[in-house]
């Protein structure tokens, strides 16, 4: 493909995980899920679901590894999943700091 762009831009565009493939767009849109989780840092910690954050964290750590073993190696995919796992880990840390009177980690307030 003879594109009228510099070689560096052309190599990015024609990469096996470049913007003309699903390997680029799926992780790019997954950044929206990560951004929503980061936005939830503003929520009170007692309103956070530990089950949801555990699922997001496990998913992030598992798929981070997978992004490095597939061909082509997809750095965007691995990085978005790593950031997703970190944000979920931070949310779980915040949830662990909720006092028992407000529901504690599992959300059942002491009476």
C-alpha positions in Angstrom: 0.0 0.0 0.0 1.6 3.3 -1.1 0.4 5.9 1.3 1.7 9.5 1.0 2.9 9.6 4.6 6.3 9.2 6.3 7.6 5.7 6.9 7.0 5.9 10.7 3.3 6.9 10.3 2.9 4.3 7.5 4.4 1.5 9.8 1.9 2.4 12.5 -1.1 2.4 10.1 -0.1 -0.9 8.5 0.9 -2.7 11.8 -0.9 -6.0 12.4 -2.5 -4.4 15.4 -3.0 -1.0 13.8 -6.1 1.2 13.4 -7.4 -0.8 10.4 -7.9 -3.9 12.6 -10.2 -4.9 15.4 -7.0 -5.4 17.5 -6.8 -1.7 17.7 -10.4 -0.6 18.2 -11.5 -3.1 20.8 -8.9 -2.0 23.4 -9.4 1.6 22.4 -13.1 1.4 23.4 -12.2 -0.6 26.5 -10.5 2.6 27.8 -14.1 3.9 28.3 -14.7 1.2 30.9 -11.5 2.0 32.6 -12.3 5.7 32.5 -15.7 5.0 34.1 -14.0 3.0 36.9 -11.6 5.9 37.5 -14.6 8.3 37.5 -16.0 6.2 40.3 -13.1 7.2 42.6 -15.4 10.2 43.4 -18.1 7.9 44.7 -18.3 7.1 48.5 -16.4 3.9 49.1 -19.4 2.3 50.8 -21.3 2.4 47.4 -18.6 0.4 45.6 -19.5 -3.2 44.7 -16.6 -5.5 45.8 -17.9 -8.2 43.4 -17.8 -5.9 40.4 -14.3 -4.6 41.3 -13.0 -8.1 41.8 -14.3 -9.1 38.4 -12.8 -6.0 36.8 -9.5 -6.6 38.5 -9.2 -10.3 37.6 -10.2 -9.6 34.0 -7.6 -6.8 33.8 -4.7 -8.9 35.2 -5.6 -12.0 33.1 -6.0 -10.1 29.8 -2.8 -8.1 30.5 -0.8 -11.3 30.3 -2.7 -12.5 27.2 -1.9 -9.3 25.4 1.8 -10.2 25.5 1.5 -13.8 24.4 -0.7 -13.3 21.4 0.6 -12.5 17.9 0.8 -9.7 17.1 1.7 -8.4 20.6 -0.9 -5.8 21.4 0.5 -3.1 23.7 -2.6 -1.0 23.7 -4.6 -4.1 24.8 -2.2 -5.0 27.6 -1.9 -1.4 28.9 -5.6 -0.8 29.0 -6.1 -4.0 30.9 -3.3 -3.3 33.3 -4.7 0.2 34.1 -8.1 -1.4 34.5 -6.7 -3.9 37.0 -4.9 -1.1 38.9 -8.1 1.0 39.1 -10.1 -2.0 40.4 -7.4 -2.8 43.0 -7.5 0.8 44.2 -11.3 0.6 44.5 -11.0 -2.6 46.5 -8.5 -0.9 48.8 -10.9 2.0 49.3 -13.7 -0.5 50.0 -11.6 -2.3 52.6 -11.2 1.0 54.5 -15.0 1.4 55.0 -15.9 1.1 58.7 -18.1 -1.7 59.9 -20.8 0.8 61.0 -21.2 1.9 57.3 -21.3 -1.6 56.0 -17.7 -2.7 55.9 -16.2 -4.5 53.0 -19.3 -6.6 52.1 -21.9 -3.9 52.6 -23.7 -5.3 55.6 -23.9 -2.7 58.4 -23.5 -3.7 62.0 -26.5 -2.9 64.1 
